[in-house]
Amino acid sequence: MASQIHMPGPICLIENANRQLVINPEALKILSANTEPLVVVAIVGLYRTGKSYLMNKLAGKKKGFSLGSTVQSHTKGIWMWCVPHPKKSNHTLVLLDTEGLGDVEKGDNQNDSWIFALAILLSSTFVYNSMGTINQQAMDQLHYVTELTDRIRAKSSPDASEVEDSAAFLSFFPDFVWTLRDFSLDLEADGQPISADQYLEKSLTLKQGNSQKDNNFNLPRLCIRKFFPKKKCFIFDRPTHRKKLSQLETLHDDDLDAEFVQQVATFCSYIFNNSKIKTLSGGIQVNGPRLESLVQTFVNAISCGDLPCMENAVLALAEIENSAAVKKAIAHYDQQMGQKLQLPTDTLQELLDLHRASEKEAIKVFMKNSFKDVDNLFQKELAAELEKKLDDFCKQNMKASSDRCSALLEDIFTPLEESLKQGIYSKPGGYHLFIKKTQELKNTYLQEPRKGVQAEEILQAYLKSKESIADAILQTDQTLTEKEKEIEMQRMKAESAEAAAKMLEEMQAENQQMMEQKEKSHQEHVKQLTEKMERDRIQFMAEQERLLDLKLREQALLQKEGFLNESRQLQKEIHNLQLEMERQKEQCTII
């Protein structure tokens, strides 16, 4: 795991206590610290069917999840065990073991339905564990699958019909694995050997007829076919004699049925090599903090009497992550500017170029870490933050320039100030000496490097502060005629006006630069957003194509089996999916 958390054993993630589902904060801490992609395998089944044994095997341990040895159900709620993935480096295998369904001690199976629904919502591979063969009793026990649309919502606001088709669920439902324990039949059909997968497919064949009995027979099979297009089946012989089952944790493989040992190894190998990373709609891979958020959103919804909604969960997750993405982007911008910027800059353009380069990188960071930014609200927040950062840097740059220029002027013009105090220029010919000395010191100031954007303004302000002194020296200089004094006064005014015009021109140029910077900033946001939207569109279309292909296959199978009504119903879903794909092709929103 990314944070090197070692879990020696499982911990309760969601406790089922007094008919209430309660999240364990310690389990959430473990998730929040794990930033690796998660492969989440959940197992569900009737109590006392050996679920925990398989999960311990997936963890690579003999002990961990409580097996129990009596009819009393051991696992209450959902227990979690995070272990390093044995086949994928830098990935975590999250094992979720659920309490046994149909526990007579509970008396109320309301929470069974929620446990079943949560296992579906949180996992990337869903294992249903049952005893014996797939017969009608096994299907009846799997009635929870027929209640999924009553327990889970894919969208916060379904269409006007208020009915969500299976495509919405397919986008986030896990792969389905059915494990059959103590299986005693020979796998064959029409006298020919078949695989466990073929056995499952045959077991899901629908029955012709319109009676209630036929509908009850077909409903769970239809639900499995619609919601879980990727299905896998494993059969297991009885592991050992019944009397030794209570010692299963301590028995060595040599003490177990050899066929059973091999079957368990095959099951584990399949899970390790084929179970996918838990992924949300849009290709969003789930890590620890994301799973933590999903757990909280779903359980809180159930506790409030609402249905857990995947769209709401993803949007809640997006709120958290997009807010964090803004902070990451700003931190990256600050780091880049901190490394490259040296105040004061010689020109405003130098600062703007540094800002633009850092801004571009910051937007990249945001795009990488954000998703489902509805109405681009968080990107707009980032844009506003970056604009404010630039304004702050401009102010800092002006202050740094002002401070440096003021210090330079104070240092360079000290000799002139001292001479004025001593009255050196208050004598005949003193005015020309004053002007000459002022020009010499001005040239010295102008040659100093890195004075910044305030260099001219601070200089002119200083010179303006000395105009009254220059005028006094001029008027008292007896070597100058009245005409010469008048000419000199006009020259001083012209010089001052020229300096003011130059500063105004520079200010206008800087305002133009700032306006151009805002436009370039907007264009950079639009450019990167457009690129991200195109990546998302490609991802979405690939996902929709996959769903469309699955529906078309199921429709073809229904037609082949002669279920034309079900095929027509599926055609509506296929049409809706195609319309959604067309709509997404045309949809484009730019900030």
N, C-alpha and C positions, 0 to 999 in steps of 0.2 A: 504493500500500500504506500501511497505517496508520502504519508506522514509517519510511516513505519509503526503504525498501531498494530499491536499483536493481540488478537482475541483468542485466548486459550480455550474458550468455549462460547456457546451462544448466550444471548441476553434477550430478555423480553423487549420487543419493540412496541407492541400494542397489547395492553392487558385487557382481557375480557372479565371485568369485575362487576358483580351486582348489576348485570345487564347493561353496563356502560363500557364503552371502549375508551381506554385511557392510554395516552402516549407516555412512554418512559423517557424522561429527559436525558438519562445517561446514554441511551441508545442513539438519541439525536446528536449528542456530542461526538460520538464515534463517527457518525455519518458526516457531520459538518467538517471534520478534520481530514476527510478522505477526498482528494481531488481527482482520483483516477476514474476512468470510465468504468461503469458497473455492469456486470452480467448478472441479472437478478433471476434466480430460479425459485419459484414458490411451489409448494406441494400441498395438495388438499385431498381429503378423502374421509370416509367414515372412520370413526375412532377404532383403535385396535386393528389397523390393517397394515401396520409396519412402515408407515411413512417416514418416521424418524430414523429408522435404520438406513434407508436409502440416502437421506440427507447427511448422515454421519459419514457414509461412504464417499459422498461428493466432497466432504470436508477433509477426506483423507484420514479420518479418525475412527476408532471403534466406539468411543464414547463422546458424548456431547449433548445432542438433543436427547431428551429423556424418552426411553423406549416404553417403560412401564411393562408390567408382566401380568396385569389383571384386567378385568373388564372396565376398571376405572380409567377414564381418560386422563392423560397426564398434561399435555400441552394446552394451556389456557391462553387464548388470544393468538398472537403471531410472534414467534421468536426469530431472532436474526443472528446469523453467524457470518462475519466477513472474513474471508481467507484470500491469500494471494491466488490469482488464477493460475492453475497448474500448466496451462498451455499458452497463455497470452501474457507476456511480460508487461509490467506497468498497467495491469488491469486487476480489478478486484471481483471475486466471485461472491455474491451476496446470496446466502441461502435463507429462505423464509419457510419455517415449519409452522403449520397452522394447527389449531386444536381440532380434534376429531369431530367431524360433522355427525349429527344425530346422537349426541351424548344424552342418554336418558336422564342423567342427573340434572341437566339444565331445565328440562321441562318445557322450555320455550326456545324454538329454533330461529327466532328473529335474528339473533346475532350470527347464527350460522350463515345466513344469507349475506350479511355484511362482511363477514370474514372471507367468504367466497369472492365477493365483489372486490374487496381490497386486494386479495391475492392476484386477481386479474389485472387490476389497475397498476399495481406496483411491479409486476414481473415482466421479464422479456421471454421467459419460458415458464409455462404453467403445466405442472404435472398433476394429473388426477389419478389417484391411487385407489384401486378397489380389489376386492377378493373374487377369485373365480373367473367365470366367463362373462362376456358381454351379452347379457340376456335382458329381458324387459325389466326385471327387478333392478339390474345395474343401471339401466336407463332411468327408471323411476327415481332411484336414489340420486341421480344427477339432475334432479328437477331444478336445482339452483340455476342451471344454465338457461332455462326458459324464463327466469325472472330477471335476467341481466338488464333488459331494457326498462324494467321497473325500478332497478337499483342504481343504474348508472346513466348519466347524460353525457353525450359527447360535446354538445354545444349548449351554451347558456340560453340561446334563443332559437329553438327549432323553427322551421318554416311554419307557414300558416296552418298547415295540416297538423302541426304539433306531433308529427311522427318522424322519428329519425330512422333513416334506412341504415342497413348494415355497413355501408361504405364508411360512415363516420366512425364506427367502432373498429373496423378493420385497420384504420390508420394507426391505432395505438394498442390494439389487443395483442397479447403474446402468442407465441407458437404453443401448440397443444400437444402434450405427451400423455398418453394413457398407459399406466402401468398396471398389469393384471397379476396379482399375487396368487400363489398356490393354484396355478393354472394346470388343469389336469387333462384337457382335451388334446387330441391330435390335431395339428393345424393342417386341415385339408378341406377341399371343396370338390364335389363331384368326383371323389376318388383321387384327386390330384393334390399334392402338397402345395400349401400357400404360405406366404410370409405373414408375420404378425401385422404388418401394415395392411396387407390385403384382407386379413381377417377383420381389421377395424373398418375398412371401407365397406366390406360386405355387411357388417353389423349396422352401418349407417344407411343402408338401403331403405328407401321409403316403401310404405305399403299402400296399394291402391284401395280407395274406398273413402266415403264421406261420413262414416259413423263417428260417434264420439270416441269409441275405442280406437278407430283408425287415426283420428286426430291426436289422441293421447300418445299413440305409438310414434307418430311422425314428428310431433313438435320438438322433443329434445334432439332428435336426429337432424332436423332442419336447422335448429339453432347452432349445433356444433358445426355443421357444414357451412353455414353462413358466416359465423363469427371466427372460426378457426380454419382457414383454408390450408394452413400448413399443419399436418397432423402426423403423429408418430405413435407407434404402439410397441410395447415391450411386454413379454410374458416371463414369468418367474415360476420355477418349480418351488415346492415347499422346501425351505432351507434345511430342515432337520426334523427329527421326531418332535411331536407336539410337546412332550414333556421337557424337551431341551430348549424350547423357544424362549423361556424366561431367562436363559443364560446366553442369549445371542450376542450380547456385548462382549462376553469373555471367551466365546468359542473361537478357535483358530480356523482358518479357511479349510484346513485338512479335516476338521470335524463337521464341516458342512457339506451338503450335496454338491458334488463337483459341477453339475450342470447349473445349479443356482449360482455358484461363485462366478462362473463364466458369464452368465446372464447379467449379473450385477456389474461386472467389469465392462461388458458391452454397453450397458446403459450409461455408466459413468463416462466412458469414452465418447459416446454420442453427445452427451451434455457438454463436455469440455470442448469438443471440436465444432459443435453446431449451434450452441446457444449464443444468441447475439447480444450485443450491448443494448441495454435498455434505451430505447430511442423514442422521442416524442415527435409529433407531427412537425414536419419541416426539417427532419434530420438532426434534431437537437439531442445530442448524446447526454445521458444522465450520469452525473457523478454524485458523490456523497451529499454535498449541500443541496443539490437539486432533488435527490430522493427525499431528503429531510423535509424540504418544502412541500413535496407532493404528499407525504405522510400527514403533515400538519393540516394541509388544506382539505384533504379527503376526510380525515377523522373529525375535524372541526365541523365540516358540513353535516356529517352523520349525527354528531352530537347536537346540532342545532335543528335537527329534524328535516334537513334538506337532502337532496340527492347529490352525491359526489359528482362533480362535473369536470371533465378533462379540460375543456376550454378555459374554464375559470381557474383551474389549477395552473395551467400553462401561463395564463395572463398574470396570475399572482407571482409565479416564478419569474416571469419576464420583468415585472415591476422591480423585484429585488435585484435581478442581475443587470438590468439596464441602468438602474441607479448606480450600481457598483461599477458598471462599464464607463459611466460618465466620470466617476472619481478616478478610475484607472487612467483614462485618457488625459484628464487634467494633471494627474501626478506625472505622467510621461511627458507632457508638455513642459511642466515646471522643471523636470529633470533636464530635458534638452536645452531649455533656455538658460538654466543655471550653469550648464557646462559650456555653452557657446557664447553667451552674452557678456560683454564687458562694457559697463557703463562708464562714461557716456559714449554713445556711438558718434562717429564723425557726422553722419547724416541720418535723417529719418528713414531713408530708403534702406540703409544698412540694418536698422532695427526691424523694418517691415519684412525684409528678406529672411532674417532669422526667424521671425514670427511665422511666416508662411511655411517655411520648411518644418518647423516644430509642430505647427497646426496640422499639416498634412499627415505627419506621423501619428499625432494624437487621434485624428479621425479614423485612421487605420486601426488603432487600438480599440476604439469604440466599436467599429464595425465588426471586429473579430469577436468581441465579448458581448455583443447585444443581439437580441432576437425579438421578433414580434413587437417592435416599437410602434404601437398603434398611433397613427397620425403623426409619426416622427416626433413625438413630444420630447423624448429624451435627447434626440439629436439636436432639436431646437434649443434645449437646455444647454447642451454642450456648446453650440454655436454662440449662445449668449454669454456663457462663462468665458469662452476663449476671447470674445470681443472685449469683455470686461478686463481680462488679463492684459490684452494689448493696450487698452486705455491706461491701465495701471503702470505698465512698463513705459508708456509714453510720458506719463507724469514723472516716474522715477528718472527717466532719461533726461527730462528737462531739469529736474532738480539737481541731478548729478552734474549736468553741464553748467547750470547756474552756480552751484557751489564751487566747481573747479575754476570757472571763469572769474568769479568774484575773488577767489583766493589768488589767482594769477594777477589780476589787476591790482589787488592790494600789495602784492609782493613787488610787481614791476613798477608801479607808480609811486612807491614809497619815497624815492628820491625827489620826485616832483612835489609831493605833499610837504616834505621837509623844507624844500626851497621856498614854497609859498608861505609857510609859517615864518620863515626867516626874512621875508620881504625882498628876496633877491630880484624878483621881477618888477618890483615897484620902483622903477627908475627909468630914465630915458633909454629907449631901445629895448626895454624889458619885454615888451609884447612879442617882438619877433623871436627873442630868446625862448619865451614861454611856448610859442607855437612850434618852434623847432624842436624843443625838448619833448613836447607832447607827441609830435609826429614820430620821433625816434622811439619813444616808449610804446606807442601804438604799433609800430612795425615789429618791435620785439614781441609784443603780445600776439600779433597775427602769426608769427612764425612758430609759436608754441603748438605742439601736436595735441590731438584728441581733446579739443576744447568742447566739442559737441554742438548740438543744435542751437544752443543759446548764445553762442560766441558773439555774434554781431549785436544781438539785442542787449546783452549785458554790457558790451563795450559802449554802445550808443547811449545807454542809460547813464553810464559813468561819465562819458564826455558831456552829456546834457547837464549833469549835476555840476559841471565845471564851467558852464557857459557864463554864468553871472560873474564868476571870478575873472574869466577871460575878458568879459566886457569891461569890468572895472579896470583891469590892467591896460586895456586898449584906450579907455577914456583918459587915463592919467599919464599915458606915454606922450611926453611933450615933443618928441622928435617927429611925431606924425601930424600932418595937417588934417583939418576937418574933412577935407575931401577924401584923403587916404583912409581916415577912420570910417567914413561912410561906405567906401568901397569894401573895406574889410568886414564891416557889418553885413553887407549884402552877400559877401562870400561865405560867411559863417551861416547865414540863413539858408543859402543855396545848398551848402554842404549838409545841413541838418535835414532839409527837405529831401535831398537825394537819398540820404540814409533811411529816412522814414519810408520813402517810396520803395526802396530796396527791401526793407523788412516786410512791407505789405505784400510785395511780389513773392517773397519767400513764404509768407504765411498762406497765400493763395495756392502756391505750388504744393505746400504740405497738405492743405485741405484736399487738393485734387488727388494727392497720393493716398490719403486716407480713404477717399471715396473709391478709388481704384482698388485699394486693398479689400474693402468690404465686398466689392463685386467679385474679386478673385476668390475670396473666402467662401462666398456663396456658391460659386461655380465648383470649388473643390468639394464642398459638401454634396452638391448635386451629383457630381461625377462619381464620387465613392458610393453614394446611396444608389445611383443607377446601376453600378456594377454589382452591388450587393443584391439589389432587387432581381437582377438577371440571374445571379447564382441561385437565389431563393426560388425563382420561377422554374429554373431547370430542375432543381431538387423537387419542387412541388409536382411538376409534370411527370417526372420519373415515378414518383410515389403514386400519382393518380393513374398512370399507365399500368402500374403493377396491380392496383386495385381493380381497374377495368378488366384486365386480363383474368384475374381471379373470378370476377363476376361472370364474365363470358363463359368461362369453363364450367362454372356451376350451372349456368343457364343451359348450356349444351347437355350437361348430365341430366338435368331435370326433364328436358325435352326427350332425351333418349329413354328415360324411365317412364315417360308418358304423363308427367305432372304439368299439364299445360297452364293451369291456373297459377301455380307457383312460378312457372317460367314467365308468365305475363307480368306478375308482380315484380319479379326481378328485372324485367325489361324496363319498368318505370325507374327503378333505382339506377340502372345502367344509363338511361336517358338523362336523369338528374346529374349523374356523375359527368357525363359528356358536356352538359350545359355548364357545369361548374368549371370544367377544364377550359371551355371557350371563354368564359367570363374572366378567368384568371389570366388568360393570354392577353386580353385587352386592358386589364387593370394596370394602372401605373400612377403612383402618387409621388410627387416630388415636393420637397420642402421649399 
